Amino acid sequence: MLTVALARPGWTVECACSGEEALQRFVSDPWGFDLLVTDHAMPGVDGTELLRRLRELGFLGEVIVVTGGLQPADAARYREQGAGIVLLKPIDAPRLRAAVNAALCITMADARRGPQRGNALRHRRGTPFAAG
């Protein structure tokens, strides 16, 4: 669903079936992604752990979390790691596209403000990355 919902000229969407696969893809191309869209509940590496590890590896992009619901402690962990948007399931394609557009606009605006977030713009403009 994510690949179809996010299909748009100028965007390259890469999907991973698990948190582990998402980590492997990031390691193989650490500057290739502008955005992470992740499910919260995944077997093995869940969304909070995935985001924590990606931040440790240097991922500076925006983050959208998709969830059926969050416990307050999980919500706090996402905020601490800089997840900017949380979407409650069920989500439809227009809502997901609007969230991605908003997140990518934030990334671009931050990069224009100065070098502290300049690395958030990747060499493939507008590359969302979906895990889960």
Secondary structure, DSSP 8 states (H G I E B T S, - for coil): -HHHHT--TT---EEESSHHHHHHHHHHSTTS-SEEEEES--SSS-HHHHHHHHHHTT--SEEEEEES---HHHHHHHHHTT--EEEESS--HHHHHHHHHHHHHHHHHHHHH-GGGGGGS-SSSS-EEEE-
